[in-house]
Amino acid sequence: MKKKIIPVLIAIVLIIVVFGIAFGGKIIDRYSYSKERADLNEIYAIQDETDTAIVLQDEIIEQRAKLLDGTYYVALSTAQELFNDRFYEDAGEGLLLYTLPEAIVRTVVGTSEVSIGEENKSFDYILSRYVGDTLYVALDYVKQYSNFSYEAFTDPNRLQIYTSWDQRQIGYIKKDTKVRRLGGVKSEILEDVKANDKVIVLEQMETWTKVKTADAVIGYVENKRLRDIAPELPIPVNDYQEPEYTSVTRDHKINLGWHVVAGVAGNDTLSEYVANTRGLNVISPTWFKLNDNEGNFISFATQQYVDKAHDMGLEVWALVENIEYKDSIDMYSILSSTTHRKTLIDNLVNEALQYGIDGINVDFEQISLDCGEHYIEFIRELSIPCRANGIVLSVDNYVPTGYTNHYNRKEQGIVADYVIIMGYDEHYAGSAEAGSVASINFVEEGIKQTVEQVPANKIINAVPFYTRIWSTTGTDVSSQAVGMAMAQEYIKAHNIETVWDEETCQNYGEYMDGDTYNQVWLEDAQSIGVKLNVMQNYNIGGVACWRLGYETPDIWDVIEEYLAK
């Protein structure tokens, strides 16, 4: 009997052992550390031997760098986005420019030389070069005008870049271990780290911590492998000292009136248009009209006008515009060419110096999105001779909206002396519906958004001396722009009873003429007074008026009151 039981027991034991080994193997396999290594080329999405990943702060970003002839380059768009948006490409003339307060830094693409005004300088690497159609700029050249740090690593190629140096958490490796792709013993190994290696602690979890190693590998280590986690404040890079873009701003509020001059003979109306004004201290004649694509313009400037204005105690800020001949000029052709911009700038400054003009008022409207970078480069470059010669540079702008962001008001506020908000045309010729030219919410929103980007003392808000008379027949909407006096005559002629509209802060009137619904939101001393109060609340640099000759005399009472505050 015993002989029969023994084999059975042995079989049972063997079965238990086999199951034990199998189960134990699974347990061991489940909790043992994987030795599989991740493909770092895949992690960093390396495409070829020149391709270089960028770790910005503590994150691998989409933008890439290139290692070319031992020098690291980034696409111009990356340099503009991450470091400094003043770098400018003239693709047509093969130039890379950077505008300083007193000079333009100029380099020909594919060379190692720069010119800064009359000074020439050479570097031991190519400063910029094309790869296909994309312009790449050497990081070391970008650092000449930007504060950031970068460190390069290989296998695979990657850059650690810092543009800010906020307090961070650091820790030290307690004993030799692995940095893994994810938190878990089965995750692939990214890198080996040694005891006492310093890491940056990015995120602490229950059993694993996300870290970044000294060579910019981001992964996870077990909490038990970390020690001495503590805050650290990095030392910032301040190698580049931003130069000051000095301004020719006045120590008093500006009261500017635009004087529409359609020809040289129009200059004779100066005395007539300013006779009834009070507190006016700047006159802006519409003198310069772009008329070709090379940077030339028609000028109605005369010495007699300037002298007479000065005798009246008025500064002259001559306006240059692109509307009169808009159908025969191409603003992109003018502004995207360094040669054409220089011609335009030289012509404007020469006119100012020849006649003793005090300022230049740039009124370039309907600038397309793709022309935005060229437009602001023009403003930067124009500011250089204006700054050098004490010529006030003011720039006219629409009320801020999403589709006018490319006018770059923030940069205007740095390089120009005054940023003028054209605080009108809320509803305009061609609007699909009738409405106010400048309701109070529209005006205040324009000022509020501009103050967020431009110093308040550099902001001038322009008010309308006109209104629109609207006629709606069925779905057809039309309007006529008229001055204040004519609007009052219209009200009287049609026996329209006006009421104060709290929403727009304007006197409003309406009447029916057959099937036509006629409406008018008046601009008058009362509505202008409310706008001026809002302007005073924001403590901006002054008021501009479009246009002289359209106002009624009582307007100057409220403007004079505003100037005295």
C-alpha positions in Angstrom: 0.0 0.0 0.0 2.8 2.4 1.0 4.6 1.6 -2.3 1.5 2.8 -4.2 1.1 6.1 -2.2 4.7 7.2 -2.6 4.5 7.7 -6.4 1.3 9.7 -6.0 2.8 11.9 -3.4 5.9 12.5 -5.6 3.6 13.4 -8.5 1.6 15.8 -6.4 4.9 17.4 -5.1 6.2 17.7 -8.7 2.9 19.3 -9.8 3.1 21.8 -6.9 6.7 22.6 -7.7 5.9 23.1 -11.4 3.0 25.4 -10.6 5.1 27.1 -8.0 7.9 27.7 -10.5 5.5 28.9 -13.1 3.6 31.2 -10.7 6.8 32.4 -9.1 8.2 33.2 -12.5 5.2 35.3 -13.3 5.5 37.1 -10.0 9.2 37.7 -10.6 8.6 38.8 -14.1 5.9 41.1 -13.0 8.0 42.9 -10.4 11.5 42.6 -12.0 13.0 45.6 -13.7 13.0 45.7 -17.5 16.3 46.0 -19.2 14.9 47.1 -22.5 16.2 50.4 -23.7 14.2 53.1 -25.6 15.4 54.4 -28.9 16.4 58.0 -28.1 16.3 58.9 -31.8 12.7 58.0 -31.7 12.1 59.9 -28.4 13.6 63.1 -29.9 12.2 62.5 -33.3 15.6 62.8 -35.0 15.2 62.8 -38.8 18.8 63.0 -40.0 22.4 63.8 -38.9 21.7 67.6 -38.9 18.4 67.5 -37.2 18.6 68.6 -33.5 15.8 68.5 -31.0 15.1 71.4 -28.7 14.3 71.1 -25.0 12.9 74.5 -24.0 12.9 74.8 -20.3 11.6 71.4 -19.3 9.8 70.3 -22.4 10.7 68.9 -25.8 9.1 71.3 -28.2 8.0 71.0 -31.8 10.5 73.5 -33.2 13.8 72.0 -34.3 17.4 73.2 -34.7 20.1 72.1 -37.2 23.7 71.3 -36.7 25.5 72.6 -39.8 29.3 72.8 -40.1 29.7 72.6 -36.3 27.3 75.5 -35.7 23.7 75.3 -34.3 21.0 77.1 -36.3 17.3 77.7 -35.8 14.7 78.8 -38.3 14.1 82.5 -38.3 10.5 81.9 -37.2 11.8 80.0 -34.2 14.3 82.7 -33.3 11.5 85.3 -33.6 9.1 83.2 -31.5 11.4 82.0 -28.8 14.1 84.8 -28.5 13.6 88.1 -30.3 11.1 89.1 -32.9 13.1 92.0 -34.2 15.1 89.8 -36.5 13.8 90.5 -40.0 14.3 88.7 -43.3 14.3 90.5 -46.7 14.0 87.4 -48.9 14.1 89.4 -52.1 17.4 91.1 -51.4 18.9 88.2 -49.4 19.3 90.1 -46.1 18.9 89.5 -42.5 18.4 92.7 -40.5 18.1 93.7 -36.9 17.1 97.3 -35.9 18.7 99.1 -33.0 17.7 102.5 -31.8 20.5 104.2 -33.7 21.4 101.8 -36.5 20.4 98.8 -38.6 22.5 95.7 -38.2 22.7 94.2 -41.7 24.1 90.9 -42.9 23.9 89.2 -46.3 22.6 85.7 -46.0 25.3 83.1 -46.4 28.1 85.3 -45.1 29.9 85.9 -41.8 30.0 89.7 -41.9 27.7 92.3 -40.5 27.5 96.1 -40.9 26.2 98.2 -38.1 25.7 101.6 -39.6 29.2 102.5 -40.9 31.0 99.8 -38.8 31.8 96.3 -40.2 32.3 93.2 -38.1 33.2 89.6 -38.9 32.4 86.3 -37.1 34.0 82.9 -37.4 30.8 81.2 -38.6 28.1 81.8 -41.2 25.5 84.0 -39.5 22.5 82.8 -41.5 21.8 80.5 -44.4 19.0 79.0 -46.4 18.0 75.3 -46.1 15.6 75.0 -49.0 13.4 78.0 -48.7 13.8 78.4 -45.0 16.2 80.9 -43.5 18.2 79.6 -40.5 20.0 81.8 -38.1 23.0 80.8 -36.0 22.1 80.6 -32.3 25.3 82.3 -31.3 24.4 85.3 -33.5 20.9 85.4 -32.0 22.6 85.6 -28.6 24.2 88.8 -29.6 20.8 90.5 -29.2 18.9 88.2 -26.8 19.3 86.7 -23.3 19.1 82.9 -23.3 21.3 80.0 -22.6 21.9 76.8 -24.6 23.9 73.6 -24.1 24.3 71.0 -26.8 24.3 67.2 -26.3 24.8 64.4 -28.8 23.6 60.8 -29.4 21.1 62.1 -30.3 21.6 65.8 -31.1 19.6 67.9 -28.8 19.8 71.4 -27.2 18.8 72.4 -23.8 17.6 76.0 -24.0 16.6 78.4 -21.2 14.8 81.7 -21.7 13.6 82.1 -18.1 15.1 81.2 -14.8 12.3 80.8 -12.3 12.8 78.9 -9.0 12.8 75.1 -9.5 13.0 71.9 -7.5 16.2 69.8 -7.7 17.3 66.5 -6.1 20.2 64.1 -6.1 20.3 60.4 -7.0 20.7 58.2 -3.9 22.3 55.2 -5.7 22.9 54.1 -9.3 19.6 53.7 -11.1 17.8 54.1 -14.4 15.7 56.9 -15.8 12.7 55.3 -17.5 10.4 56.5 -20.2 7.3 56.2 -17.9 6.8 55.5 -14.2 7.0 51.7 -13.8 9.6 49.0 -13.7 8.6 47.7 -17.0 9.0 51.0 -18.8 11.9 51.3 -21.2 15.2 52.7 -20.0 16.2 56.2 -21.3 19.5 56.7 -19.4 21.6 55.4 -16.6 22.3 57.9 -13.7 24.9 57.6 -11.0 24.8 58.2 -7.3 25.0 61.9 -6.5 23.9 63.0 -9.9 21.9 66.1 -9.8 18.5 66.1 -11.4 15.7 68.7 -11.8 12.5 67.5 -10.2 9.5 68.1 -12.5 6.6 66.2 -10.9 6.4 64.0 -7.8 3.9 61.1 -7.6 3.3 58.3 -5.2 6.2 56.0 -6.0 7.8 57.7 -9.1 9.1 61.2 -9.8 9.4 62.9 -13.2 12.9 64.3 -13.6 15.2 65.9 -16.1 18.9 64.9 -16.1 21.9 67.1 -16.6 22.0 66.2 -20.3 18.3 67.1 -20.9 16.8 63.6 -20.7 13.3 63.7 -19.3 11.9 60.6 -17.7 11.1 58.9 -14.4 13.0 57.5 -11.4 11.7 55.8 -8.3 11.2 58.0 -5.3 13.4 55.7 -3.2 16.3 56.5 -5.5 16.0 60.3 -4.8 17.3 62.4 -1.9 17.6 66.0 -0.7 14.8 67.5 -2.8 15.0 71.2 -2.4 14.2 74.5 -4.2 16.9 76.2 -6.3 17.0 79.6 -8.0 19.0 79.4 -11.2 21.4 82.3 -12.2 19.8 84.2 -15.1 21.6 85.1 -18.3 22.0 88.9 -18.7 24.8 89.1 -21.2 22.7 91.3 -23.6 21.7 94.7 -22.3 18.6 95.9 -24.2 19.3 99.4 -25.5 16.9 102.2 -24.7 14.6 103.3 -27.5 14.3 106.9 -26.4 11.1 108.9 -27.3 10.4 112.4 -28.3 7.3 112.7 -26.2 6.0 116.0 -24.9 5.4 117.0 -21.2 1.8 118.2 -22.0 -1.3 116.7 -23.6 -1.3 116.6 -27.4 -4.2 118.3 -29.1 -3.8 117.4 -32.8 -6.0 118.5 -35.6 -5.7 116.9 -39.0 -5.9 119.4 -41.8 -7.0 117.9 -45.1 -4.8 119.4 -47.9 -5.7 118.1 -51.4 -3.1 120.2 -53.2 -0.6 123.0 -52.6 -3.3 125.6 -52.8 -5.0 123.9 -49.8 -2.2 125.2 -47.6 -3.8 128.6 -47.8 -6.7 127.4 -45.7 -4.6 127.0 -42.6 -5.7 130.2 -40.9 -9.3 129.6 -41.7 -9.3 126.1 -40.2 -7.5 127.0 -37.0 -9.2 130.4 -36.4 -11.9 129.1 -34.0 -9.8 126.3 -32.4 -8.6 126.6 -28.8 -5.9 124.6 -27.2 -4.7 123.2 -30.5 -0.9 122.5 -30.3 -0.3 120.2 -33.3 -1.4 120.6 -36.9 -1.1 117.5 -39.2 -1.5 118.4 -42.9 -2.2 115.5 -45.2 0.8 116.4 -47.4 2.6 113.2 -48.4 0.8 110.7 -50.7 2.5 107.5 -51.8 2.3 107.3 -55.6 4.6 104.4 -56.7 6.1 101.2 -55.5 9.7 102.5 -55.0 9.1 104.7 -52.0 8.3 108.0 -53.7 5.4 110.2 -52.9 3.7 113.5 -53.9 4.4 116.3 -51.5 2.3 119.5 -50.9 4.7 120.8 -48.2 5.6 124.5 -48.2 7.9 126.5 -46.1 5.3 129.3 -45.8 2.8 126.8 -44.1 5.4 125.6 -41.6 6.5 129.1 -40.7 2.9 130.3 -40.3 2.0 127.3 -38.1 5.1 127.9 -36.0 4.1 131.5 -35.6 0.7 130.3 -34.3 2.4 128.2 -31.7 1.6 124.9 -33.6 3.9 122.0 -34.2 3.6 120.5 -37.7 3.4 116.7 -37.9 3.1 116.0 -41.6 1.0 113.0 -42.5 2.0 110.3 -45.1 -0.7 108.2 -46.4 -1.4 105.3 -48.8 -5.1 105.9 -49.6 -5.1 108.5 -52.4 -3.4 106.3 -54.9 -4.2 102.9 -53.4 -5.3 101.4 -56.7 -1.9 102.1 -58.3 0.4 101.2 -55.5 1.3 97.9 -53.8 2.2 98.3 -50.1 3.8 94.8 -50.0 6.2 95.8 -52.8 7.1 99.0 -51.0 7.5 97.7 -47.5 9.0 94.3 -48.2 12.0 95.8 -50.0 14.8 97.2 -47.9 15.8 99.4 -50.8 12.3 100.8 -51.2 11.8 101.3 -47.4 15.1 103.3 -47.4 14.0 105.4 -50.3 10.7 106.2 -48.5 12.4 106.9 -45.2 15.1 109.1 -46.8 12.5 111.1 -48.7 10.3 111.6 -45.6 13.2 112.7 -43.4 14.7 115.0 -46.1 11.3 116.7 -46.4 11.1 117.2 -42.6 14.6 118.6 -42.4 14.2 120.8 -45.4 11.0 122.5 -44.1 11.6 122.3 -40.4 8.7 119.9 -40.0 8.4 118.8 -36.3 6.9 115.3 -36.8 5.9 112.6 -39.2 2.4 111.0 -38.9 2.2 107.6 -40.6 -1.3 106.7 -41.8 -0.9 103.5 -43.7 -4.3 101.7 -43.8 -5.5 98.4 -45.1 -2.2 96.7 -44.5 -2.6 93.0 -45.3 -1.7 90.3 -42.8 1.3 89.1 -44.9 2.6 92.6 -45.0 2.5 93.1 -41.2 6.1 92.1 -40.5 7.3 94.5 -43.3 5.1 97.3 -42.0 6.5 97.2 -38.5 10.1 96.9 -39.8 9.4 100.1 -41.7 8.3 101.8 -38.5 11.4 100.5 -36.7 13.7 101.8 -39.4 11.9 105.2 -39.7 12.3 105.7 -36.0 16.1 105.7 -36.3 16.5 109.0 -38.2 13.5 110.5 -36.4 15.1 109.8 -33.1 18.5 111.1 -34.3 16.9 114.4 -35.6 14.3 115.0 -32.9 11.4 114.4 -35.3 8.3 113.2 -33.6 7.1 109.9 -35.0 3.4 109.1 -34.6 1.6 106.1 -36.1 -2.2 105.9 -36.8 -4.0 102.7 -35.9 -7.4 101.2 -36.1 -9.2 100.4 -32.8 -7.7 97.0 -31.9 -9.3 93.9 -33.2 -8.1 90.4 -34.0 -7.6 91.2 -37.6 -5.4 94.2 -37.0 -2.9 92.5 -34.5 -0.3 92.4 -37.3 0.1 96.2 -36.9 2.0 95.2 -33.7 1.0 98.1 -31.4 3.3 96.8 -28.7 6.4 97.3 -30.9 5.1 100.6 -32.1 4.8 101.7 -28.5 8.5 100.9 -28.0 10.0 102.5 -31.2 7.6 105.3 -32.0 6.8 108.4 -30.0 3.0 108.3 -30.2 0.5 105.6 -31.1 -2.7 107.2 -32.3 -6.0 105.3 -32.1 -8.4 106.2 -34.8 -11.4 105.9 -32.4 -14.1 105.9 -35.0 -15.5 104.0 -38.0 -17.2 101.5 -35.7 -19.9 101.7 -38.5 -18.6 102.9 -41.8 -19.5 103.3 -45.5 -20.3 99.8 -46.6 -21.4 98.5 -43.2 -24.2 96.0 -43.4 -26.2 97.7 -40.7 -26.7 101.3 -39.5 -25.0 102.4 -36.3 -22.8 104.8 -34.4 -19.5 106.0 -35.8 -18.0 105.9 -32.3 -20.1 104.6 -29.4 -18.6 105.0 -26.0 -18.0 101.3 -25.4 -16.2 101.1 -28.8 -14.0 104.0 -27.9 -13.2 102.8 -24.4 -12.5 99.3 -25.5 -10.0 100.7 -28.0 -8.2 102.7 -25.4 -8.3 99.8 -22.8 -6.7 97.3 -25.2 -4.1 99.8 -26.4 -3.1 100.7 -22.9 -2.4 97.0 -22.3 0.3 97.2 -25.0 1.5 100.8 -25.1 2.5 103.2 -22.3 -0.5 105.5 -21.6 1.6 108.7 -22.1 2.3 107.6 -25.7 -1.3 107.0 -26.6 -3.4 109.6 -28.4 -7.1 108.9 -29.0 -8.6 110.4 -32.1 -12.3 111.6 -32.0 -14.6 112.1 -35.0 -15.8 115.5 -35.9 -18.3 113.8 -38.3 -21.3 111.5 -38.1 -23.2 109.4 -40.6 -26.7 109.8 -41.8 -28.1 106.3 -42.4 -30.9 105.3 -44.8 -32.3 101.7 -44.8 -34.8 100.6 -47.4 -35.6 96.9 -47.1 -32.2 95.2 -47.0 -30.3 98.1 -48.6 -28.3 100.2 -46.2 -26.4 103.4 -47.2 -24.9 106.3 -45.4 -23.4 109.7 -45.9 -20.6 111.2 -43.7 -21.3 114.8 -42.7 -19.8 117.3 -40.4 -21.4 118.4 -37.1 -23.0 121.5 -38.5 -24.5 119.7 -41.5 -25.8 117.0 -39.2 -27.6 119.6 -37.1 -29.1 121.1 -40.2 -30.4 117.7 -41.3 -32.0 117.2 -37.9 -33.7 120.6 -38.1 -34.8 120.2 -41.7 -36.6 117.0 -41.0 -38.0 118.0 -37.6 -36.3 115.0 -36.0 -36.6 114.8 -32.2 -33.3 113.5 -30.7 -32.9 111.7 -27.4 -29.8 110.8 -25.4 -28.9 107.2 -25.9 -27.1 105.9 -22.8 -25.8 102.8 -24.6 -23.8 104.9 -27.1 -23.6 108.1 -25.1 -24.8 110.0 -28.2 -27.9 112.0 -29.1 -30.0 109.7 -31.4 -32.7 110.6 -33.9 -34.8 108.7 -36.5 -37.6 109.2 -39.0 -39.4 107.4 -41.8 -39.5 108.8 -45.3 -41.9 106.5 -47.2 -40.3 103.0 -47.1 -36.9 104.4 -46.0 -35.9 104.3 -42.3 -33.4 107.2 -41.6 -31.2 107.2 -38.5 -28.5 109.4 -37.0 -26.2 109.0 -34.0 -24.9 112.5 -33.5 -21.3 113.6 -32.6 -21.6 116.8 -30.7 -20.1 118.6 -27.7 -22.0 116.3 -25.4 -20.8 113.0 -27.0 -17.2 114.3 -27.4 -17.2 115.4 -23.8 -18.0 111.8 -22.6 -15.2 110.4 -24.8 -12.8 112.9 -23.3 -13.7 111.9 -19.8 -12.9 108.3 -20.6 -9.6 109.4 -22.1 -8.8 111.3 -18.9 -9.6 108.3 -16.8 -6.9 106.3 -18.7 -4.5 109.2 -18.4 -3.4 109.0 -22.0 -1.2 111.4 -23.9 -3.8 113.5 -25.7 -6.5 113.8 -28.3 -6.5 114.0 -32.1 -9.4 115.3 -34.2 -10.6 114.1 -37.6 -11.0 116.5 -39.2 -10.6 120.2 -38.8 -13.5 122.2 -40.3 -16.1 119.5 -39.5 -16.6 120.7 -35.9 -18.9 123.2 -34.3 -17.3 125.9 -32.2 -18.6 124.5 -28.9 -16.4 121.4 -29.3 -13.4 123.5 -28.3 -15.0 124.3 -25.0 -15.0 120.6 -23.9 -11.5 119.9 -25.5 -10.1 122.9 -23.6 -11.6 121.7 -20.4 -10.0 118.2 -21.0 -6.6 119.8 -21.7 -6.7 121.7 -18.4 -7.3 118.6 -16.3 
